[in-house]
Amino acid sequence: MSDPVVELDDHRAPTPRKGLRIVIAVLVLLALAAAGWMVWFSSLLTAESVSVLGVDGVAAQEVKNTARIADHLSTIGWIDHIEVRRGWPHDVVIAVTPRTAIATRGDGTVVDAAGVPFTPVEQVPPGLPTVRADDLGLVAAMGVLVSLPEDLRSKVVHLKATTRDDVVLTLKSSAVVRWGSTEQAELKAQVTRALLKRKAKIYDVSAPELPTTFKEKLRR
């Protein structure tokens, strides 16, 4: 007689590890579904207020008025940098870095250190020098102004430039300094300090190794 055939059942019960994986997968799917519902259909994440950091008053109100249109924020000339982020759970936070005026153009606009002209929304600090320049000349003039040490910068009342290489400074004494380009700023400052000890109407430090003065007056 042949041995009896024993049939094996292939429908094995899931192992504990396999069961745990199934539970985790289900939980992940439920979490994703809940997150999607919160974002797209629920009012839980609906912004109910807008907070502005970095500025206040009229400037903050201007930002709030355009907060819903991101493209418009970049058109606000006095804004240097802006970051929009969500504040949990119902707030939109707009962090604003305003431009800082370092010179005025005399037509109601001012200029920042990068040579960007803009219309200020707050009172301009008194005593800013005026500048007459455009495009690359304006960028160069502001680069020169920023590079000046404070003892020389405080003497400047006017800057002008038609190119990046012909920046000219007018001092409070009415003397003129032909500065040239933004290069060799530290050496030019040292040479200018030395030349200012001599009374003249024009000081040329555009080539600081060979500085010159014009219309020099002898001291009595």
C-alpha positions in Angstrom: 0.0 0.0 0.0 1.2 3.5 -0.7 1.5 6.1 2.0 -1.5 8.4 2.4 -1.2 11.8 0.8 -1.3 14.7 3.2 -2.5 18.0 1.7 -0.9 21.2 3.1 -2.8 24.4 3.5 -0.9 27.3 1.8 -3.1 30.0 3.5 -0.7 30.6 6.3 -1.5 33.1 9.1 0.4 36.4 8.8 3.5 36.6 10.9 3.6 39.3 13.6 6.2 41.4 11.7 4.1 41.3 8.5 1.0 42.3 10.5 2.9 45.3 11.9 3.9 46.4 8.5 0.3 46.3 7.3 -0.8 48.4 10.4 1.9 51.0 9.8 1.0 51.3 6.1 -2.7 51.8 7.0 -1.8 54.5 9.5 0.4 56.3 7.0 -2.4 56.4 4.5 -4.8 57.7 7.1 -2.3 60.4 8.1 -1.8 61.5 4.5 -5.5 61.6 3.9 -6.0 63.7 7.1 -3.2 66.1 6.1 -4.7 66.5 2.6 -8.1 67.2 4.1 -6.6 69.8 6.5 -4.8 71.6 3.7 -7.4 71.6 1.0 -10.8 71.3 2.7 -10.4 72.3 6.4 -10.4 75.8 7.8 -7.8 74.7 10.4 -4.9 76.2 8.3 -6.8 79.1 6.9 -4.9 82.3 7.5 -7.0 84.7 9.6 -4.4 87.4 10.1 -1.3 88.9 8.6 1.7 89.9 10.7 4.5 92.2 9.3 7.9 92.1 10.9 10.7 94.7 10.2 8.5 97.7 9.5 5.4 99.3 11.0 3.0 102.2 10.3 2.4 103.1 6.7 5.0 100.8 5.4 3.5 97.8 7.2 0.0 98.7 5.9 1.4 98.8 2.3 2.8 95.3 2.7 -0.5 94.0 4.1 -2.4 95.5 1.3 -0.4 93.5 -1.2 0.3 90.4 0.9 -2.1 88.2 -1.2 -0.3 89.0 -4.5 3.3 87.8 -4.2 4.4 89.4 -7.5 3.3 92.8 -6.3 5.6 92.6 -3.3 8.7 92.8 -5.5 7.4 96.1 -7.0 7.5 97.9 -3.7 10.7 99.9 -4.2 11.7 100.4 -0.6 11.8 96.7 0.2 15.2 95.1 0.0 14.2 91.6 1.0 11.0 89.9 1.9 10.1 86.5 3.3 6.6 85.2 3.6 6.0 82.3 5.9 3.0 80.7 7.7 2.7 81.3 11.5 0.9 78.4 13.2 -2.0 78.0 12.9 -3.9 80.9 11.4 -1.3 83.6 10.7 0.7 84.7 7.7 4.0 86.3 8.8 5.8 88.7 6.4 9.3 89.5 7.4 10.5 92.7 5.7 14.0 94.1 5.4 13.7 97.7 4.1 16.3 99.5 2.1 18.5 102.0 4.0 19.0 105.4 2.4 22.6 106.6 2.3 22.1 109.5 -0.2 19.4 111.6 -1.7 18.9 112.5 -5.4 17.1 115.8 -4.6 13.9 114.8 -6.4 12.2 113.1 -3.6 14.0 109.8 -4.1 16.9 108.3 -2.2 19.5 105.6 -2.9 20.7 102.6 -0.9 24.2 101.2 -0.6 23.7 99.0 -3.7 22.9 102.0 -5.8 19.1 101.3 -6.0 16.9 104.4 -6.0 13.6 104.3 -4.3 10.9 106.5 -2.8 11.1 106.5 1.0 7.9 105.9 3.1 9.5 107.2 6.3 11.4 110.4 7.1 14.8 110.5 5.5 17.7 110.9 8.0 19.0 114.5 7.9 22.4 115.3 6.5 22.6 112.7 3.7 24.8 113.7 0.8 23.2 114.3 -2.6 24.1 112.4 -5.7 23.9 113.0 -9.4 24.4 109.9 -11.3 22.5 107.1 -13.1 22.9 103.4 -13.8 26.6 102.2 -13.4 27.7 105.7 -12.4 25.1 105.6 -9.5 26.3 102.2 -8.4 29.9 103.3 -8.4 29.2 106.5 -6.5 27.4 104.6 -3.8 30.2 102.0 -3.7 32.7 104.9 -3.1 30.5 106.4 -0.4 30.2 103.1 1.4 33.9 102.5 1.2 34.9 105.9 2.8 36.0 105.8 6.4 33.6 107.8 8.7 36.0 110.8 9.1 35.9 111.3 5.3 32.3 110.3 4.7 31.1 112.9 7.1 32.8 115.6 5.0 31.0 114.7 1.7 28.0 116.7 0.7 27.7 115.8 -3.0 28.7 113.0 -5.4 28.5 112.8 -9.1 29.5 110.3 -11.8 28.8 109.6 -15.4 30.7 106.3 -15.6 32.0 103.8 -13.1 35.4 105.3 -13.3 34.8 109.1 -12.7 33.3 109.5 -9.3 33.8 113.0 -7.9 33.2 114.1 -4.4 32.4 117.6 -3.1 33.3 118.3 0.5 31.7 120.7 3.0 34.7 123.0 2.4 33.6 123.2 -1.3 36.8 121.4 -2.2 36.5 118.7 -4.9 38.0 115.2 -4.7 38.4 113.4 -8.0 38.1 109.8 -6.7 37.8 107.8 -9.9 36.6 104.2 -9.6 35.9 102.1 -6.5 39.2 100.4 -6.7 42.0 101.0 -4.1 39.6 102.6 -1.7 41.8 102.2 1.4 44.9 103.7 -0.3 42.8 106.6 -1.8 41.4 107.4 1.7 44.9 107.5 3.2 46.2 109.7 0.3 43.1 112.0 0.6 43.7 112.5 4.3 47.3 113.6 3.6 46.3 115.9 0.8 43.6 117.6 2.8 46.3 119.1 5.0 47.2 121.2 2.0 44.7 123.9 1.1 43.5 123.4 -2.5 40.3 123.5 -4.5 40.8 120.2 -6.3 42.4 116.9 -5.1 42.9 114.1 -7.6 43.4 110.7 -6.1 42.1 108.7 -9.0 45.6 107.4 -9.4 46.6 107.2 -5.7 50.3 106.5 -6.5 50.5 109.8 -8.3 48.1 112.2 -6.5 47.8 115.8 -7.6 46.2 119.0 -6.3 44.9 122.0 -8.3 44.5 125.7 -7.4 46.5 125.1 -4.3 46.8 128.1 -1.9 49.7 128.8 0.3 49.0 128.8 4.0 50.0 132.1 5.8 
